Amino acid sequence: MNQRHRLTVKLAQTAIFAALSYVAFVLQIKIPVPGGDATSIHAGNAFCALAALILGGGYGGLAGAIGMTIGDLLDPIYIVGAPKTFILKFAIGLIVGLVAHRVAKINESTDKKYVMKWSVLACVAGLGFNVFADPIFGYFYKQYILGQPQQMAETLAKINGAATLINAIVSVVLAGVLYNVLRPVLLRSGMLMKETKRTKAV
């Protein structure tokens, strides 16, 4: 596969995962909160993490960021939070990709247990970051960018933090399972780098 064809495939995969992230995000359980705002339980982050495991952090993070930012832009309640969504989802992908591909190099392993362990740990790292970053970032964003009163911003941050934790747990399990189920199929189809011998677990 030449460089141009590889890039075309990557961009097509990125678009597919952006669409999946969007669909998983909009099929949410919306929870109204004070001030006319809302938070939600959704599986969008799972597809952001899955994209990073399959495509790498840059493309995967971009897919999740684009998909869920579009979801925000099309929702009158979430539209003002779209910039925050893009930054945080892109960061999730970058962290998952960093741990999975730069630290653990899972595409070079033939050890299924090693791949399972590190794909899950990568998701934990990316989504764990989001558990802390989302409410903190959201607090400053709502207070200093959107001009909400401090008490309301604090209340929203606490509620968002609880919802983000639930989303993270669901997303780690879903992304980890889906990746390890899809991995053999993707390898056979040439959609992942071919494995080389690496069986030593870390």
Secondary structure, DSSP 8 states (H G I E B T S, - for coil): --HHHHHHHHHHHHHHHHHHHHHHHHS-EEEEEGGGEEEEE-SHHHHHHHHHHHH-HHHHHHHHHHHHHHHHHT-TTTGGGHHHHHHHHHHHHHHHHIIIIIIS-GGG---HHHHHHHHHHHHHHHHHHHHHHHHHHHHHIIIIIS---HHHHHHHHHHHHHHHHHHHHHHHHHHHHHHHHHHHHHHHHTSS----------
